[in-house]
């Protein structure tokens, strides 16, 4: 009845319209004229007349009746008209709309009527609905292959929230055309609600759930909308489907093959996420097509063997041979300790389907999930530097994660946080999460507080693509889109493959203990390979014979590789980059070169880096520093710590090497001693003296950069950077030495053991400020005892010494090459200069831990003369100038293996670091220079090759270029405490035959070097037939739980006591 009244009102409105009054007929039909008083019945033949042919209210009522009986019996325009009335469109709006249309309006009458009725609020509610799907549609996407994650529909996606119901589904609404990409930009101003909802659900609630609306960049959001809201989704061609199937077949069959051959072995297989392999390969193909030439990958152990075999192309024969557990490598060659097969890496040049080639390298890593992340990015950044990839298009990183670790490990955020930092960015990283929906045995609700494991990435405005791991084509699409995003926007992107883990944490683990319902579902679930097989056959474009041929070929190749694995002999160094060719392993004798620098060259560099540009306005304090450095160069005296370091950097850069230093506040230096970056006080302009050592210096050849306030991530980044090219000096400095414990995983799992486990050398330098000066427990100790404990040196075996080669440097053989790392505690600026330069000037690389001073930076006695930096030896018989492992007492002069005996000395105090200066002061006060000798364990250079001449011409010449090939091969020098200088300590035992040897340190007895030195000193005594005491005499702080006191007066008393005890001959 209500609609009949409305119909008459429409007819009345039409009769009164301006068009009728002007004598123009609004409705046209073949029936009688509308002005006749009694209209005739409408014949059945006229029921299909258009709405515009209507003539009277009787006619309208008759059409209404027919519509009620059968909507399909009337013309579609009439059906639309009556639906509008049913939906509540005002009759006046209908009449006005037709008047406007007849007058030349562009909008169709019923659409205009609908627009006039719904008003601006209704349009806005529709737009809010569209936005709700863009923001929250992923919550109802079909992501969980097992169907266990049943989330409630967000209220924002409920039509009722916006005032709509089911009866509105076929009603047309005005949504307009908006200046944005996606379906709102398709120039279709009106749509039915059903079409709108279906399009949104198709785009955002299918097998891929998109999160990108948190990105505050309109262009980036529009770019994604263009690809997400497309009306016609890309349909895989038959060729692409078969190619995808082939990759999936390799992934699934590889796992089943290993399961059959090695049923009892742990392999951390990929079952449940086999689609990772075709997804990764599609990502790599797309990246290569868009300009990527090199990809570094990092991943945990889950699925690693599959990725190694099917993505990176590590020889399957090698993988199968590793299951035997037999040590590989040539007889007698250095193979290290090795590692389990699912921690190993490899590299390979891989062809793509488009005919391009891309170099892939998968980094080795430990079981510490996510620890490899910053290391990968550091390596990528180094590749970008050496390949001059300034726009970061050619070199890319891909990181794979687990769901629990991505949400739970803090290093993930540290790595993400570096993504846009100028000196750390790599132009975007693709993160791929193998989301098992369980972390070992912990359910997601107990392992994270956020809905998704990926939510941490939102902090960095990274788009996130959640995808159902059973839908291989969707996985491929998401991975391809991620590759396109990275190349377009040079920023991070996340692909979250929601899958499951077929077995427990490993193949012999029982998961039903803790996830019984999940594993009931898994046991009843078809794997993705079977699902895709059924899908392709159901679509009818592929035959069973084609699929069988693919699977048979895979099995044939796997079986052949398995047979060949029995005789496979891998090359342990087959994935070192070309930069490392010619570098020696621990079992190969290496040359060590002079680290002294010709005086003219030294002065040229020193004057260059102590100058500031004309017109530059430095702080007055900085001006004094640089004026002081010029005076040091002119006088040749008083070189302090900061300038010695700058001279080391400047000479290395001038020889053509790359130097990079990072850490918290390193540009100025925590203790305001470095000033590697100078700020103009008027303009704010920054000047880098070491980036301007010579004309034409390569950009970024010297890089120094303040880091984020993180240790784990930044140290890992620099470690990765140092691994790319040995011809670079890479340093990380902790703000204070004890802050290094925030990066303990890097020290334990990579730096101290990487060469032994994975045969990977690094020359990374770690600078740890250390020293007891009353600053309390947290800023006194670098916890050097931890680093000493990790040294793989036998304290009860001193390397044999060939005294005939003492002055030529060959008397120790390759002792330094055979130890895992070096630890030094320098007491002079010159020694620091030489140890930095030595990191570059030798044929192997070892990590260097520098226990760096704090108060020695400005100590009046901790200065060096310029002659200590040059290439002229000051000691009789010594060839060349190098770092000193042990500094003799000030009264001693003879450095031969059997010096004259000093029988009058009663005590030799052995120490390390800045406590030497306090001991020397105390000894002078007590006038015991003839009774107590003080020797410093730091390092002394083993002589070997003659002095090399250097050239300073923009890196055109170096000591590497000018060594005489006829020079005798030198023996590598040992370091302070690691490696322990057995030979030099034994020399001092011979020099002081009647003296008691005591160890003095600032640290508590259970810390510092005491427990490290004791057994080694006893070994030296036994070798010299000296009586070994019950315990090595000790002067230092007593054992303590805390590294230092927090009370300054207590500190002062302790320091005075340990120095006094060392000089007290009655104290033992």
Residue pairs with C-beta under 8 A, 6 or more apart in sequence:
3 64
3 82
3 85
3 86
4 61
4 64
6 85
6 91
7 57
7 60
7 61
7 64
7 85
7 91
8 57
8 60
8 61
9 91
9 92
10 60
10 85
10 91
10 94
10 95
11 56
11 57
11 60
12 57
13 91
13 92
13 94
13 95
13 96
14 20
14 26
14 27
14 95
14 98
17 26
17 95
17 98
17 99
18 99
19 26
19 99
19 102
19 103
20 26
25 34
26 52
26 98
26 99
26 102
27 34
27 52
27 53
27 54
27 55
28 52
28 53
29 46
29 49
29 53
29 54
29 55
30 46
30 53
31 39
31 40
31 42
31 46
31 55
31 59
32 39
32 40
32 55
33 55
34 55
34 56
39 55
39 56
39 58
39 59
41 62
42 59
42 62
42 63
47 63
47 66
47 73
47 74
47 75
48 74
48 75
49 75
49 78
50 75
50 77
50 78
51 75
51 77
51 78
51 80
51 81
51 109
52 77
52 98
54 60
54 63
63 74
63 78
63 82
64 82
66 73
66 74
67 73
67 74
67 78
67 79
67 82
71 79
71 82
72 79
74 82
77 110
80 110
80 172
81 94
81 110
83 170
83 171
84 94
84 110
84 113
84 114
84 171
85 91
85 94
86 167
87 114
87 167
87 168
87 171
88 117
89 113
89 114
89 117
90 113
90 116
90 117
93 113
93 114
93 116
93 117
94 109
94 110
94 113
96 112
96 113
96 116
97 107
97 109
97 110
97 111
97 112
97 113
97 116
98 109
98 113
100 107
100 109
100 112
101 107
101 108
101 109
101 112
105 112
107 115
107 189
110 172
111 172
111 174
111 189
111 190
114 171
114 172
114 173
114 174
114 190
115 174
115 190
118 173
118 174
122 163
122 173
123 173
123 174
123 175
123 176
125 162
125 163
125 164
126 162
126 173
126 175
126 193
126 196
127 175
128 162
129 157
129 159
129 162
129 164
129 196
129 197
129 200
130 175
130 184
130 196
130 200
131 213
132 154
132 156
132 157
133 157
133 200
133 201
133 203
133 204
133 205
134 200
134 204
134 213
134 225
135 156
135 213
136 154
136 156
136 157
137 157
137 200
137 201
137 203
137 204
137 205
137 209
137 210
138 204
138 205
138 209
138 210
138 211
138 466
139 151
139 153
139 154
139 157
139 209
139 451
140 151
140 153
140 154
140 157
140 205
141 204
141 205
141 206
141 207
141 208
141 209
141 466
141 468
142 205
142 206
142 207
142 468
143 149
143 207
143 209
143 466
143 467
143 468
143 498
144 437
144 468
144 498
145 468
145 469
145 470
145 498
145 499
145 500
145 525
145 528
146 437
146 500
146 518
146 521
146 522
146 525
147 521
148 437
148 517
148 518
148 521
149 437
149 498
155 161
159 165
159 168
159 193
159 197
164 193
168 193
169 192
169 193
169 194
169 197
170 192
170 193
170 194
171 192
171 193
172 190
172 191
172 192
173 190
173 191
173 192
173 193
173 196
174 189
174 190
175 184
175 189
175 190
175 191
175 196
176 184
176 189
177 184
177 185
177 186
177 187
177 188
177 189
178 184
178 185
179 185
180 218
180 221
180 222
180 225
181 222
181 223
181 225
181 226
181 229
182 222
182 225
182 226
182 228
182 229
183 199
183 203
183 229
183 231
186 231
199 229
199 231
202 233
203 210
203 228
203 229
204 210
204 228
206 474
207 467
207 468
207 471
207 474
208 465
208 466
208 467
208 468
208 474
208 477
208 478
209 465
209 466
209 467
210 224
210 228
210 463
210 464
210 465
210 466
211 452
211 454
211 458
211 463
211 464
211 465
211 466
212 220
212 221
212 224
212 463
212 464
213 221
214 458
214 461
215 221
215 461
215 463
216 461
217 461
220 463
220 489
223 485
223 488
223 489
224 463
224 485
227 481
227 484
234 477
236 244
236 473
238 541
238 542
241 473
241 536
241 541
241 542
242 542
242 546
242 550
243 353
244 278
244 282
244 472
244 473
244 476
244 532
245 532
245 533
245 536
245 542
245 547
245 550
246 550
247 277
247 278
247 281
247 310
248 274
248 275
248 277
248 278
248 472
248 528
248 529
248 532
249 529
249 547
249 550
249 551
249 554
250 277
250 310
250 554
251 270
251 274
251 275
251 276
251 277
251 278
251 306
251 310
251 529
252 271
252 274
252 527
252 528
252 529
253 551
253 554
253 555
253 558
254 305
254 306
254 309
254 310
254 554
254 558
255 269
255 270
255 271
255 274
255 306
257 555
257 558
257 562
258 265
258 267
258 269
258 305
258 323
259 269
259 507
261 320
261 323
261 562
262 323
263 507
264 508
265 323
265 507
266 340
266 342
266 506
266 507
266 508
267 305
267 341
267 342
267 506
267 507
268 301
268 302
268 303
268 304
268 305
268 342
268 505
268 506
268 507
269 302
269 303
269 305
269 306
269 502
269 503
269 507
270 276
270 277
270 302
270 303
270 306
270 307
270 434
271 501
271 502
271 503
271 527
272 436
272 469
272 499
272 500
272 501
272 502
272 522
272 527
273 303
273 434
273 436
273 469
273 497
273 499
273 500
273 501
274 306
274 527
274 528
274 529
275 469
275 470
275 471
275 472
275 475
275 497
275 499
275 528
276 303
276 306
276 307
276 400
276 432
276 434
276 469
276 475
276 497
277 306
277 307
277 310
277 311
278 472
278 475
278 476
279 432
279 472
279 475
279 476
279 478
279 479
279 495
279 497
280 307
280 311
280 398
280 432
280 479
281 310
281 311
282 476
282 479
282 480
282 483
283 398
283 430
283 432
283 479
283 480
283 482
283 483
283 495
284 292
284 295
284 311
284 350
284 352
284 358
284 360
284 483
285 352
285 353
285 354
286 479
286 480
286 483
286 484
287 295
287 358
287 396
287 483
287 486
287 487
288 352
288 354
288 356
288 357
288 358
289 352
289 354
289 356
290 393
290 483
290 484
290 487
291 393
291 394
291 487
292 358
292 393
292 394
292 395
292 396
292 487
293 358
293 359
293 387
293 394
293 395
294 358
294 359
294 360
294 361
294 383
294 387
294 394
294 395
294 396
295 358
295 359
295 360
295 361
295 395
295 396
295 397
295 398
296 361
296 362
296 363
296 376
296 379
296 380
296 383
296 395
296 396
296 397
296 398
297 307
297 311
297 312
297 360
297 361
297 362
297 363
297 376
297 397
297 398
297 399
297 400
298 362
298 363
298 365
298 372
298 373
298 375
298 376
298 397
298 398
298 399
298 400
299 307
299 362
299 365
299 372
299 399
299 400
299 401
300 365
300 367
300 369
300 370
300 400
300 401
300 402
300 405
301 342
301 343
301 367
302 402
302 434
302 436
302 501
303 400
303 434
304 342
304 343
304 362
305 319
305 341
305 342
307 362
307 400
308 314
308 319
308 344
308 345
308 346
308 362
309 316
309 319
311 360
312 346
312 347
312 348
312 350
312 360
312 361
312 362
313 348
313 350
313 360
314 346
314 348
314 362
315 561
315 568
315 570
316 557
316 558
316 561
316 562
316 565
317 561
317 564
317 565
317 568
318 565
318 568
318 570
319 341
319 565
320 561
320 562
320 565
320 568
321 328
321 565
321 566
321 568
321 570
322 328
322 341
322 344
323 341
324 565
327 335
327 338
328 335
328 569
328 570
328 572
329 335
329 570
329 572
330 569
332 587
333 572
333 585
333 587
334 572
334 585
334 586
334 587
334 588
334 759
335 572
335 759
336 755
336 756
336 757
336 758
336 759
337 753
337 756
337 757
338 757
339 364
339 366
339 757
339 758
343 364
343 365
343 366
343 367
343 757
343 758
344 364
344 758
345 361
345 362
345 363
345 364
345 365
345 575
345 758
346 361
346 362
346 574
346 575
347 359
347 360
347 361
347 362
347 575
347 577
348 359
348 360
348 361
348 575
349 357
349 358
349 359
349 360
350 357
350 358
350 359
350 360
351 357
352 358
361 379
361 575
363 372
363 375
363 376
363 379
363 720
364 754
364 757
364 758
364 760
365 371
365 372
365 375
365 749
366 749
366 750
366 757
368 745
368 749
369 401
369 402
369 404
369 405
369 409
370 401
370 405
370 406
370 409
370 411
370 412
370 415
371 411
371 712
371 716
371 745
371 746
371 749
371 750
372 399
372 716
373 399
373 411
373 412
373 415
373 713
373 716
374 411
374 414
374 415
374 418
374 712
374 713
374 714
374 715
374 716
374 717
374 720
375 716
375 717
375 719
375 720
375 723
375 750
376 397
376 399
376 720
377 397
377 415
377 418
377 424
377 426
377 429
377 717
377 720
378 716
378 717
378 718
378 719
378 720
378 721
378 722
378 723
379 397
379 720
379 721
379 723
379 724
380 395
380 396
380 397
380 426
380 429
380 720
381 424
381 425
381 426
381 717
381 720
381 721
382 720
382 721
382 722
382 723
382 724
382 725
382 728
383 389
383 395
383 724
384 390
384 392
384 394
384 395
384 426
384 427
385 658
385 700
386 579
386 658
386 724
386 725
387 394
387 395
389 395
391 427
391 490
392 425
392 426
392 427
392 428
392 490
393 427
393 487
395 426
396 426
396 427
396 428
396 429
396 430
396 486
397 426
397 429
397 430
398 429
398 430
398 431
398 432
399 415
399 429
399 430
399 431
399 432
400 431
400 432
400 433
400 434
401 412
401 431
401 432
401 433
401 434
402 433
402 434
402 435
402 436
402 439
403 433
403 434
403 435
403 436
403 437
403 438
403 439
403 444
403 453
403 496
404 436
404 438
404 439
404 440
404 442
404 444
404 447
404 448
404 453
405 412
405 439
406 412
406 431
406 433
406 453
406 454
406 456
407 447
407 448
407 450
407 453
407 454
407 455
407 456
408 439
408 447
408 448
410 712
411 712
411 713
411 716
411 745
412 456
413 456
413 459
414 708
414 710
414 712
414 713
414 714
415 713
415 716
416 456
416 457
416 459
416 460
416 462
416 492
417 460
417 708
417 710
417 713
418 424
418 425
418 708
418 713
418 714
418 717
419 425
419 426
419 428
419 429
419 460
419 491
419 492
420 460
420 491
421 707
421 708
422 705
423 662
423 703
423 705
424 705
424 707
424 708
424 714
424 717
427 486
427 490
427 491
428 485
428 486
428 489
428 490
428 491
428 492
428 493
429 486
429 492
430 482
430 483
430 486
430 492
430 493
430 495
431 457
431 462
431 492
431 493
431 494
431 495
432 479
432 482
432 494
432 495
432 497
433 453
433 454
433 494
433 495
433 496
433 497
434 497
434 499
435 453
435 469
435 496
435 497
435 498
435 499
436 499
436 500
436 501
437 444
437 498
437 499
437 500
437 518
438 444
438 501
438 511
438 515
438 518
439 447
440 505
441 505
441 511
441 513
441 514
441 515
443 515
444 453
448 455
450 456
452 464
452 466
452 496
453 496
454 464
454 466
454 494
454 496
457 464
457 492
457 494
458 464
460 491
460 492
461 491
462 491
462 492
462 493
462 494
463 485
463 493
463 494
464 493
464 494
464 496
465 478
465 481
465 482
465 493
465 494
465 495
465 496
466 496
466 498
467 474
467 475
467 477
467 478
467 495
467 496
467 497
467 498
468 474
468 475
468 498
469 475
469 497
469 498
469 499
469 500
469 528
470 499
470 528
470 531
471 528
472 528
472 532
475 497
478 495
478 497
479 495
482 493
482 494
482 495
485 491
485 493
486 492
486 493
500 518
500 522
500 525
501 511
501 522
502 522
502 527
503 509
503 511
504 510
504 511
505 511
511 518
511 519
512 519
526 534
533 547
536 542
536 547
537 543
537 544
537 547
572 759
573 585
573 759
577 724
577 725
579 724
579 725
579 726
579 727
580 726
580 761
582 843
583 726
583 761
583 843
583 844
583 845
584 590
584 817
584 843
584 844
585 759
585 817
585 844
586 755
586 814
586 817
586 818
586 844
587 814
588 814
588 817
589 813
589 814
589 817
589 969
590 814
590 817
590 842
590 843
590 844
590 972
591 842
591 843
591 944
591 945
591 963
591 969
591 970
592 809
592 838
592 841
592 842
592 843
592 882
592 942
592 944
592 945
592 970
592 971
592 972
592 973
593 841
593 842
593 945
593 948
593 959
593 960
593 963
593 970
594 841
594 871
594 880
594 881
594 882
594 945
594 946
594 947
594 948
594 959
595 833
595 834
595 837
595 838
595 841
595 880
595 881
595 882
595 883
595 941
596 834
596 869
596 870
596 871
596 872
596 873
596 880
596 881
596 882
596 947
597 605
597 647
597 651
597 837
597 869
597 870
597 871
597 950
598 870
598 871
598 949
598 950
599 866
599 867
599 870
599 871
599 872
601 651
601 654
601 950
601 951
601 952
602 647
602 651
602 866
602 869
602 870
603 633
603 866
604 952
605 647
605 650
605 651
605 654
605 693
605 952
606 629
606 632
606 633
606 643
606 647
606 650
606 866
607 630
607 633
608 650
608 689
608 692
608 693
608 694
609 629
609 646
609 647
609 650
609 689
609 690
609 693
610 626
610 629
610 630
610 633
610 643
610 689
611 626
611 630
611 689
612 618
612 623
612 626
612 678
612 687
612 689
613 687
616 678
616 680
616 685
616 687
617 680
617 681
617 682
617 683
618 626
618 678
618 679
618 680
618 681
619 679
619 681
622 675
622 678
625 642
625 675
626 675
626 678
629 643
629 646
631 638
632 638
632 639
632 640
632 643
632 866
633 866
636 865
636 866
636 867
637 863
637 865
637 866
638 863
638 865
639 647
639 829
639 830
639 863
639 864
639 865
639 866
639 868
639 869
640 673
640 829
640 857
640 858
640 862
640 863
641 673
641 829
641 832
641 853
641 856
641 857
641 862
642 669
642 673
642 674
642 675
642 857
643 829
644 829
644 830
644 832
644 833
644 864
644 869
645 674
645 829
645 832
645 833
645 836
646 674
646 676
646 689
646 690
647 833
647 869
648 832
648 833
648 836
648 837
649 659
649 661
649 690
649 702
649 729
649 836
650 690
650 693
651 837
651 950
651 952
652 659
652 729
652 836
652 837
652 840
653 659
653 690
653 693
653 697
653 701
653 702
653 955
654 693
654 694
654 952
654 954
654 955
655 950
655 951
655 952
655 955
655 957
655 958
655 959
655 960
656 727
656 954
656 955
656 956
656 957
656 958
657 727
657 728
657 729
657 840
657 955
657 958
658 701
658 702
658 703
658 725
658 727
658 728
658 729
659 690
659 701
659 702
659 703
659 728
659 729
659 730
659 731
660 702
660 703
660 704
660 718
660 721
660 728
660 729
660 730
660 731
661 676
661 703
661 704
661 705
661 730
661 731
661 732
661 733
662 703
662 704
662 705
662 706
662 707
662 714
662 717
662 718
662 731
662 732
662 733
663 706
663 707
663 714
663 731
663 732
663 733
663 734
663 735
663 767
664 670
664 706
664 707
664 709
664 733
664 734
664 735
664 739
665 706
665 735
666 674
666 676
666 704
666 705
666 706
666 707
666 733
667 674
667 676
667 677
667 704
667 705
667 706
668 674
668 675
668 676
668 677
669 675
669 676
670 733
670 735
670 736
670 769
671 769
671 854
671 857
673 857
673 858
676 688
676 689
676 690
676 704
677 686
677 687
677 688
677 704
678 686
678 687
678 688
678 689
679 685
679 686
679 687
680 686
680 687
688 702
688 704
690 702
690 704
691 697
691 699
691 700
691 701
691 702
693 702
694 952
694 953
694 954
695 954
696 954
697 954
698 955
701 955
707 714
708 714
710 742
711 734
711 739
711 740
711 741
711 742
711 743
712 742
712 743
712 745
712 746
714 732
714 743
715 732
715 740
715 743
715 746
715 766
716 743
716 746
716 750
718 730
718 731
718 732
718 764
719 732
719 746
719 750
719 751
719 762
719 764
721 728
721 730
722 728
722 730
722 762
722 763
722 764
723 760
723 762
726 761
726 763
726 845
727 840
728 763
729 763
729 765
729 836
729 839
729 840
730 763
730 764
730 765
731 764
731 765
731 766
731 767
732 764
732 765
732 766
732 767
733 766
733 767
733 768
733 769
733 852
734 740
734 766
734 767
734 768
734 769
734 782
735 769
736 769
736 778
736 779
736 782
737 768
737 769
737 770
737 781
737 782
737 783
737 784
737 851
737 852
738 778
738 779
738 780
738 781
738 782
738 783
738 1043
740 747
740 766
740 768
740 782
740 783
741 783
741 786
744 786
747 786
747 787
747 790
748 790
751 762
751 764
751 766
751 821
751 847
752 787
752 790
752 820
752 821
752 847
753 790
753 820
754 760
754 762
755 761
755 762
755 820
755 846
756 792
756 820
761 844
761 845
761 846
762 845
762 847
763 839
763 840
763 845
763 846
763 847
763 848
764 847
764 848
765 836
765 839
765 847
765 848
765 850
766 847
766 848
766 849
766 850
767 850
767 852
768 782
768 784
768 849
768 850
768 851
768 852
769 782
769 852
769 853
769 854
770 780
770 781
770 782
770 784
770 825
770 851
770 852
770 853
770 854
770 913
771 780
771 853
771 854
771 855
771 856
771 913
771 914
771 1002
772 780
772 781
772 915
772 1002
772 1003
772 1044
772 1051
772 1055
773 780
773 854
773 855
773 1051
774 1048
774 1051
774 1052
775 1044
776 1044
776 1045
776 1046
777 1042
777 1043
777 1044
777 1045
777 1046
780 1043
780 1044
781 1003
781 1007
781 1008
781 1043
781 1044
782 851
782 852
783 1007
783 1043
784 823
784 825
784 849
784 851
784 977
784 1003
784 1007
784 1008
784 1009
785 1003
785 1006
785 1007
785 1008
785 1009
785 1011
785 1012
787 821
787 823
787 849
787 978
788 823
788 977
788 978
788 1009
788 1012
789 1012
790 820
790 821
791 819
791 820
791 821
791 823
791 977
791 978
791 979
791 1012
792 819
792 820
793 819
793 978
793 979
793 980
795 980
795 1012
795 1015
795 1016
795 1019
796 1015
796 1019
797 1019
798 982
798 983
798 986
798 1019
798 1020
798 1023
799 812
799 813
799 815
799 982
799 983
800 813
801 811
801 812
801 897
801 983
802 810
802 811
802 813
803 811
803 897
804 811
805 811
805 971
806 896
806 897
807 877
807 878
807 879
807 896
807 943
808 879
808 943
808 944
808 968
808 970
809 879
809 942
809 943
809 944
809 945
809 968
809 969
809 970
809 971
809 973
810 944
810 968
810 969
810 970
810 971
811 942
811 971
811 983
812 942
812 971
812 972
812 973
812 974
812 983
813 971
814 971
814 972
815 971
815 972
815 974
815 979
816 822
816 846
816 972
816 973
816 974
816 975
816 979
817 844
817 846
817 972
819 846
819 978
819 979
820 846
820 847
821 846
821 847
821 848
821 849
821 978
822 846
822 847
822 848
822 849
822 975
822 976
822 978
822 979
823 848
823 849
823 851
823 975
823 976
823 977
823 978
824 831
824 835
824 848
824 849
824 850
824 851
824 883
824 938
824 939
824 975
824 976
825 850
825 851
825 912
825 913
825 937
825 938
825 976
825 977
826 832
826 835
826 850
826 852
826 853
826 938
827 853
827 856
827 862
827 887
827 913
827 914
827 916
827 917
827 936
827 938
828 862
828 863
828 864
828 868
828 887
829 862
829 863
829 864
830 864
830 865
830 868
830 869
831 883
831 884
831 887
831 938
831 939
832 850
833 864
833 869
834 869
834 881
834 882
834 883
834 884
834 941
835 848
835 850
835 883
835 939
838 882
838 883
838 973
839 845
839 848
841 959
841 960
842 972
844 972
848 975
851 912
851 913
853 859
853 862
853 913
853 914
854 914
855 914
856 862
856 914
856 917
859 914
859 917
861 917
861 920
862 914
862 917
867 874
868 874
868 881
869 881
870 881
871 880
871 881
871 947
871 948
871 950
872 881
872 947
873 879
873 880
873 881
873 943
873 947
874 881
875 893
875 895
876 894
876 895
877 895
877 896
877 943
878 895
878 941
878 943
879 943
879 944
879 945
879 946
879 947
880 941
880 943
880 944
880 945
880 946
880 947
881 941
881 947
882 940
882 941
882 942
882 943
882 973
883 939
883 940
883 941
883 973
884 938
884 939
884 940
884 941
885 937
885 938
885 939
885 940
885 941
885 973
885 974
885 975
885 976
885 981
885 984
886 935
886 936
886 937
886 938
886 939
886 940
886 981
886 984
886 985
886 988
887 935
887 936
887 938
887 940
888 895
888 935
888 988
889 908
889 933
889 934
889 935
890 920
890 929
890 934
891 902
891 929
891 930
891 933
892 899
892 902
892 933
892 991
894 900
894 991
895 940
897 983
897 987
897 990
898 987
898 990
899 987
899 990
899 991
900 991
901 990
901 991
901 992
901 993
902 933
902 991
902 992
902 995
903 992
903 993
903 994
904 930
904 931
904 994
905 930
905 931
905 932
905 933
905 992
905 994
905 995
906 931
906 932
906 994
906 995
906 996
906 1065
907 931
907 932
907 933
907 995
907 996
907 997
907 998
907 1062
907 1065
908 932
908 933
908 934
908 935
908 988
908 992
908 995
908 996
908 997
908 998
909 919
909 932
909 933
909 934
909 935
909 998
909 999
909 1000
909 1035
909 1062
910 935
910 937
910 985
910 997
910 998
910 999
910 1000
910 1013
910 1017
911 919
911 934
911 935
911 936
911 937
911 999
911 1000
911 1001
912 936
912 937
912 938
912 976
912 977
912 1001
912 1009
913 1002
914 1002
915 1000
915 1001
915 1002
915 1058
915 1059
916 934
916 936
918 1055
918 1059
919 934
919 1000
919 1059
919 1062
919 1063
920 934
921 1059
922 1059
922 1060
922 1062
922 1063
923 929
923 932
923 934
923 1063
926 1063
928 1063
931 1065
932 1062
932 1063
932 1065
933 988
933 992
933 995
935 988
937 976
937 977
937 980
937 981
937 985
937 1009
937 1013
938 976
939 973
939 974
939 975
939 976
939 981
940 973
940 981
940 984
941 973
942 970
942 971
942 972
942 973
942 974
943 970
944 967
944 968
944 969
944 970
944 971
945 963
945 964
945 967
945 968
945 969
945 970
946 964
946 967
948 959
948 962
948 963
948 964
949 962
950 957
950 958
950 959
950 962
951 957
951 958
951 961
951 962
974 980
974 981
974 982
974 983
975 981
977 1009
977 1012
977 1013
978 1012
980 1012
980 1013
980 1016
982 1016
982 1019
982 1020
982 1023
985 1016
985 1017
985 1020
986 1020
986 1023
986 1024
989 997
989 1020
989 1021
989 1024
989 1026
990 1024
996 1033
996 1068
997 1017
997 1021
997 1032
997 1033
998 1032
998 1033
998 1034
998 1035
998 1062
998 1068
999 1009
999 1010
999 1013
999 1014
999 1017
999 1032
999 1033
999 1034
999 1035
999 1036
1000 1034
1000 1035
1000 1036
1000 1058
1000 1059
1000 1062
1001 1008
1001 1009
1001 1010
1001 1035
1001 1036
1001 1037
1001 1058
1002 1008
1002 1036
1002 1037
1002 1055
1002 1058
1003 1009
1003 1010
1003 1036
1003 1037
1003 1043
1004 1036
1004 1037
1004 1038
1004 1039
1004 1040
1004 1043
1005 1011
1005 1034
1005 1036
1005 1037
1005 1038
1005 1039
1006 1039
1006 1040
1007 1040
1007 1043
1008 1036
1010 1032
1010 1034
1010 1036
1013 1032
1014 1031
1014 1032
1017 1032
1018 1028
1018 1032
1021 1027
1021 1028
1022 1028
1033 1068
1035 1058
1035 1059
1035 1061
1035 1062
1035 1067
1036 1058
1037 1054
1037 1058
1044 1051
1045 1051
1045 1054
1061 1067
